[in-house]
Amino acid sequence: MTKQSHSLSLYAQLCENLITYIKMEKRPGERMPSEREICAKYHISRTTVRSAFGELESLGYVYRRPGQGTYVSSLWRQRQNLLDSYSFTEQMVQLGKEPDNRILKFQMITAPHYLAERMGLLEGAKLYQMKRVRLANGTPMMVETTYLPEEIFPRMEVEQVGKSSLYDFLQQQYGQVIRYADEEFTAGIVDAEEAHELEVAQGSPCLRLTRQTVNNKGQLIELTFSIARSDQFIYRVRYHQTEEGKGNEDV
């Protein structure tokens, strides 16, 4: 059982309502209803409204002008579809390479404390652990270890996962709509096991990435740790200028 599943957070519900409102009724540059107006309409606290506005701002739906209010942003329209921009398969095809997966491990585990805490789960919750090598033209490009909550994805089989991209599978088979993903990356060097899996020399440089994916209900549905060959990957960041003149980055 997840901590999240006890009740869907009020701010996550409010985010969905406000995003729909923005898409259907508002134009970029138009002022959003005030915090007080939203509190009265939805019978929620100002703290909840501020949390929702904070998330919408990070997603590019709104921007704030101190002392003036919150306004609709056009940034969200400029961002690529998550399933396209984060698809290893699509990226390799665009580069003219043949993508493939080699699944090294697929098993059910009991969440240890550090994973449970990071994923918002109760310690002892069931997780699928999947480790796979991502290849292009037969060359290992990265190794991914992914954790998925069994509560959200019951009866998952390894044969199903390997047939398509993970995000296509989660959307088509489980109806998951992805809202956003947070990704962190650092430089590192590969150890002996990683070197064997990536077919590089031990001590070779790499990129280490941690990715957390959240659905449209505010639930964390995926945690992935990746090791990418630094001689094969370039991590690109695009900066957007918001209406306030602040730079926002889009990875």
Wavefront OBJ file of the C-alpha trace (Angstrom):
o trace
v 0.000 0.000 0.000
v 1.350 3.437 -0.812
v 1.288 6.459 1.406
v -0.171 8.233 -1.616
v -3.039 5.769 -1.964
v -4.620 6.675 1.375
v -6.055 9.706 -0.378
v -5.226 11.552 -3.552
v -3.701 14.840 -2.445
v -5.970 17.832 -2.736
v -3.354 19.825 -4.551
v -2.954 17.058 -7.191
v -6.702 17.146 -7.844
v -6.600 20.923 -8.005
v -3.687 20.809 -10.447
v -5.703 18.644 -12.815
v -8.682 20.983 -12.625
v -6.553 24.072 -13.214
v -4.670 22.513 -16.125
v -7.965 21.631 -17.799
v -9.212 25.162 -17.133
v -6.066 26.679 -18.681
v -6.229 24.491 -21.776
v -9.937 24.963 -22.373
v -10.630 28.537 -21.293
v -7.491 30.655 -20.998
v -4.930 32.210 -23.299
v -1.259 32.990 -22.606
v -0.869 36.218 -20.669
v -4.345 36.143 -19.150
v -4.627 36.467 -15.412
v -5.618 33.428 -13.369
v -8.265 33.652 -10.619
v -6.826 34.806 -7.316
v -5.887 32.388 -4.537
v -8.891 33.635 -2.568
v -11.257 32.958 -5.481
v -9.933 29.440 -5.959
v -10.161 28.746 -2.223
v -13.809 29.754 -2.243
v -14.651 27.791 -5.378
v -13.055 24.490 -4.315
v -13.414 24.857 -0.531
v -9.708 24.325 0.094
v -6.965 26.146 1.981
v -4.725 28.837 0.580
v -1.726 26.582 1.311
v -3.158 23.965 -1.080
v -3.718 26.584 -3.767
v -0.168 27.862 -3.417
v 1.179 24.312 -3.700
v -0.838 23.780 -6.894
v 0.312 27.066 -8.394
v 3.885 26.119 -7.551
v 3.609 22.857 -9.426
v 1.859 24.462 -12.405
v 4.628 27.032 -12.576
v 7.282 24.308 -12.643
v 5.370 22.586 -15.455
v 5.169 25.770 -17.525
v 1.427 26.446 -17.227
v 1.598 29.666 -15.209
v 4.019 32.358 -14.102
v 3.797 34.788 -11.222
v 4.208 38.540 -11.007
v 4.946 39.600 -7.436
v 2.177 41.809 -6.155
v 0.102 41.362 -9.328
v -1.029 37.742 -9.387
v -0.601 34.560 -11.427
v -0.805 34.504 -15.216
v -1.140 31.829 -17.905
v 2.136 30.835 -19.568
v 2.702 29.526 -23.084
v 5.750 27.506 -22.047
v 3.836 24.238 -21.724
v 2.877 24.420 -25.415
v 6.542 24.534 -26.417
v 7.514 21.396 -24.601
v 7.703 18.103 -26.441
v 5.436 15.219 -25.591
v 7.041 13.297 -22.745
v 6.715 9.945 -24.486
v 8.642 11.298 -27.471
v 11.292 13.342 -25.734
v 12.219 10.570 -23.271
v 11.937 7.618 -25.639
v 15.272 5.867 -26.114
v 13.759 3.962 -29.028
v 12.682 7.135 -30.824
v 15.998 8.849 -30.203
v 17.931 5.964 -31.712
v 15.633 5.764 -34.736
v 16.114 9.482 -35.337
v 19.866 8.895 -35.309
v 19.473 6.142 -37.891
v 20.312 3.370 -35.433
v 18.497 0.124 -34.636
v 17.341 0.135 -30.993
v 17.065 -3.011 -28.904
v 16.720 -4.137 -25.274
v 18.458 -6.905 -23.383
v 16.632 -7.661 -20.131
v 19.082 -8.850 -17.489
v 16.685 -9.116 -14.557
v 12.958 -8.944 -13.881
v 11.687 -9.859 -10.433
v 9.380 -8.907 -7.596
v 11.126 -7.497 -4.537
v 10.144 -6.137 -1.142
v 10.955 -2.431 -1.022
v 13.890 -1.694 1.288
v 13.719 1.440 3.389
v 15.639 3.735 1.000
v 13.438 2.829 -1.985
v 10.198 2.957 -0.017
v 11.055 6.402 1.309
v 12.079 7.732 -2.087
v 8.953 6.401 -3.813
v 6.460 7.370 -1.115
v 5.713 3.743 -0.241
v 5.307 1.885 3.002
v 8.384 -0.171 3.804
v 7.778 -3.729 2.642
v 5.621 -2.749 -0.349
v 6.053 -4.886 -3.446
v 8.065 -3.554 -6.373
v 8.969 -4.874 -9.788
v 12.703 -4.559 -10.370
v 13.765 -4.579 -14.008
v 17.340 -4.260 -15.186
v 18.009 -3.943 -18.889
v 20.713 -2.936 -21.332
v 19.667 -0.476 -24.040
v 21.452 -1.117 -27.337
v 21.850 0.688 -30.659
v 23.069 -1.308 -33.669
v 24.030 -4.024 -31.191
v 26.223 -1.695 -29.095
v 25.333 -1.269 -25.408
v 24.492 2.380 -24.763
v 23.144 2.392 -21.225
v 22.054 0.148 -18.364
v 18.777 0.953 -16.598
v 17.455 -0.401 -13.307
v 13.768 0.439 -12.973
v 11.404 0.073 -10.007
v 7.623 0.005 -10.513
v 5.004 -0.336 -7.715
v 3.124 -3.631 -7.932
v 0.054 -1.945 -6.458
v -0.226 0.289 -9.534
v 0.904 -2.355 -12.043
v -0.544 -5.719 -10.953
v 0.277 -8.928 -12.836
v 3.033 -7.424 -14.965
v 4.984 -9.943 -17.038
v 8.478 -9.549 -18.446
v 7.324 -10.711 -21.882
v 4.893 -7.782 -22.047
v 7.418 -5.152 -21.032
v 9.990 -6.187 -23.609
v 7.700 -5.769 -26.619
v 7.539 -1.963 -26.709
v 8.879 1.145 -25.010
v 8.163 1.213 -21.284
v 6.049 4.369 -21.443
v 3.950 3.104 -24.336
v 3.383 -0.087 -22.358
v 2.387 1.700 -19.150
v -0.001 3.922 -21.062
v -1.580 1.252 -23.251
v -1.797 -1.600 -20.743
v -2.416 0.304 -17.506
v -3.928 3.578 -18.695
v -1.209 5.640 -17.062
v -1.069 9.288 -18.133
v 2.322 10.771 -17.338
v 2.334 14.336 -16.050
v 6.068 14.916 -15.699
v 9.406 13.343 -14.888
v 12.249 14.713 -12.785
v 15.729 13.649 -13.803
v 19.077 14.261 -12.135
v 22.444 13.409 -13.621
v 26.046 13.347 -12.459
v 29.375 12.300 -13.915
v 30.928 9.058 -12.749
v 33.041 6.054 -13.657
v 31.864 2.489 -14.200
v 32.691 -0.351 -11.848
v 33.636 -3.865 -12.946
v 30.049 -5.138 -13.330
v 28.892 -2.037 -15.188
v 31.938 -2.184 -17.455
v 31.054 -5.765 -18.395
v 27.432 -4.845 -19.150
v 28.368 -1.784 -21.216
v 31.348 -3.519 -22.876
v 33.790 -0.801 -21.885
v 36.936 -0.743 -19.757
v 36.529 -0.596 -15.991
v 36.971 3.000 -14.842
v 35.582 4.455 -18.064
v 33.622 7.715 -17.655
v 29.833 7.580 -17.613
v 26.722 9.579 -16.859
v 24.612 8.475 -13.897
v 20.967 9.442 -14.103
v 18.112 9.172 -11.616
v 14.611 9.563 -12.968
v 11.269 9.824 -11.131
v 8.054 9.749 -13.144
v 4.727 11.056 -11.834
v 1.283 10.363 -13.296
v -1.651 12.723 -13.622
v -2.901 11.689 -10.166
v 0.285 12.865 -8.504
v 1.543 9.306 -7.901
v 5.178 8.386 -8.403
v 4.961 5.423 -10.767
v 8.580 4.855 -11.762
v 12.058 5.220 -10.303
v 14.953 4.466 -12.648
v 18.707 4.530 -12.110
v 20.701 4.612 -15.351
v 24.353 4.404 -16.321
v 25.044 5.806 -19.790
v 28.278 5.615 -21.757
v 29.677 9.134 -21.903
v 31.311 8.411 -25.262
v 27.855 7.751 -26.752
v 25.596 10.278 -24.984
v 25.386 14.048 -24.993
v 22.940 15.485 -22.476
v 21.265 18.528 -23.986
v 19.443 21.237 -22.031
v 17.275 23.874 -23.678
v 16.530 27.110 -21.866
v 13.235 28.942 -22.408
v 12.538 32.547 -21.567
v 9.366 32.974 -19.566
v 7.059 35.968 -19.665
v 8.723 37.190 -16.479
v 12.131 37.170 -18.102
v 13.337 34.230 -16.043
v 15.127 31.383 -17.741
v 13.474 27.967 -17.483
v 15.269 24.835 -18.532
v 13.692 22.075 -20.550
v 15.688 18.847 -20.657
l 1 2 3 4 5 6 7 8 9 10 11 12 13 14 15 16 17 18 19 20 21 22 23 24 25 26 27 28 29 30 31 32 33 34 35 36 37 38 39 40 41 42 43 44 45 46 47 48 49 50 51 52 53 54 55 56 57 58 59 60 61 62 63 64 65 66 67 68 69 70 71 72 73 74 75 76 77 78 79 80 81 82 83 84 85 86 87 88 89 90 91 92 93 94 95 96 97 98 99 100 101 102 103 104 105 106 107 108 109 110 111 112 113 114 115 116 117 118 119 120 121 122 123 124 125 126 127 128 129 130 131 132 133 134 135 136 137 138 139 140 141 142 143 144 145 146 147 148 149 150 151 152 153 154 155 156 157 158 159 160 161 162 163 164 165 166 167 168 169 170 171 172 173 174 175 176 177 178 179 180 181 182 183 184 185 186 187 188 189 190 191 192 193 194 195 196 197 198 199 200 201 202 203 204 205 206 207 208 209 210 211 212 213 214 215 216 217 218 219 220 221 222 223 224 225 226 227 228 229 230 231 232 233 234 235 236 237 238 239 240 241 242 243 244 245 246 247 248 249 250 251
